[in-house]
Amino acid sequence: LAMEVYEALNHRGVYCDLVTGQEVLKVPGSSHVSCTAEMAALNTHADVAVIDEIQLIGDEQRGFAWTRALLGLPANTIHVCGDTSAVALVRHMANTCGDEFELHTYERWDAGAWLES
């Protein structure tokens, strides 16, 4: 998904870097970064951060990356997307940290549909 978002944004003229465990693609003048959860930069402030596939926070092998991103991203607002199975854990983490939590549910779009439009 990180590559798909990178390509779609750049195609639309929204300059975006890509950072994954396999590659780093810097775009001159970029103001956005699309990255995997494992590569989320905890040292760069953002107005808004989006963490997708939040249900992977419960994965024994990779869940640490979502926990690290959720608790460590220095952003004014963090939107998390994914399966509702993670709601209770994310709500608990927000409450424990004294952060505001709002739940909005939406029908999931086909990623290909918005990437192609």
N, C-alpha and C positions, 0 to 999 in steps of 0.2 A: 504493500500500500504506500510506503514512503516514496518509492520510485514513481508510482502512478500520480500521487499528489504533486511531486516535483515537476513531472512532465506537464501535467494539466495547468498548473499555475504559470509556469514559464511560457507555455503556449498562449496563455491569455495575457501575457505581458506583466504578470506579477512575478518579479524576479525572486527566485527561491533557490537556496542551496540544498544539497542532499548530503546527509551524513548517515551512513550505515556502518556496520562492522566490516563490510567488504570494500566500500568506496566512499570517498569524499569528493563531491563536485561543487566547486565554488563558482558562483555566477556574479560577475562584476555588478555592483550596485544593488545586490539583493537585500531585501528587507525582511525576508521570511526564511525559515529553515524547516525542511521536512526530514524527519529522522526516525529511526527505530527507537523504541522505548529504552533499549540498552545504551543508546548514544545520546540521550537527552542531556543538553548542556545545563548544568546546575549553576554556572557562573555568569550567565547572561540573562539580564532582566527582560521580561516580555510583558506587554500589555495583556495579551491573551495567549494561553497555551491550550492545545487540544491533545488529549491522550485517548487514543482509540484502542479498542479491544481490551477494555479495563478488566473484563472477566479473567484475563490471564494473570491478574494479580494473585490469584489462588493457585497458579501452576507451580509445582514443586521445583522445576528446573529454572524457569524464567521469571517467576513472580516477583523476585527481588527488583527487577528493572522497573516494573510498574509501581511498586512501593516507593522506590527511590525517586521516580519521576513525580508521583503524586505528592510526596512529602517534601521534595527538594526543589522543584521548579520555582524559581523566583518570578512569579507572574501575578499581576493584579487579579486575574480571573483564570481559573482552570476549568475547562469543559472536559468531561469524561464521557466517552461513548462506548457502548458495548451492551452485552447481555445483562439483563436485570439481576442476574444471580450475584452480582458484585455490590448491589445497592447497600445492603446492610453493613458490609465491611467498610465501604467508602464513607457512608454516613458516620459510622463509629469513629473512623480515623479523623474526619473533619471535626466532629464534636470533641474528641480528645485533644485536638490541636487548638480548639477555640475558633475554628473557621466556620464561616457560614456554609450551609448546605441547602441547595434547592434541587428538587427532582423534577425534571421535565421528561416526559416520554413521548417519543415520536415513532412513527412507522419507519423502519429502516429502508432507505433508498438503496437501490442497486448501485454500487459504486461506479460501475461502468457507465451508467446513465448520466450522472453529473460530470464525470470526467470527459465524456465525449461531446457534451453540449457546448 
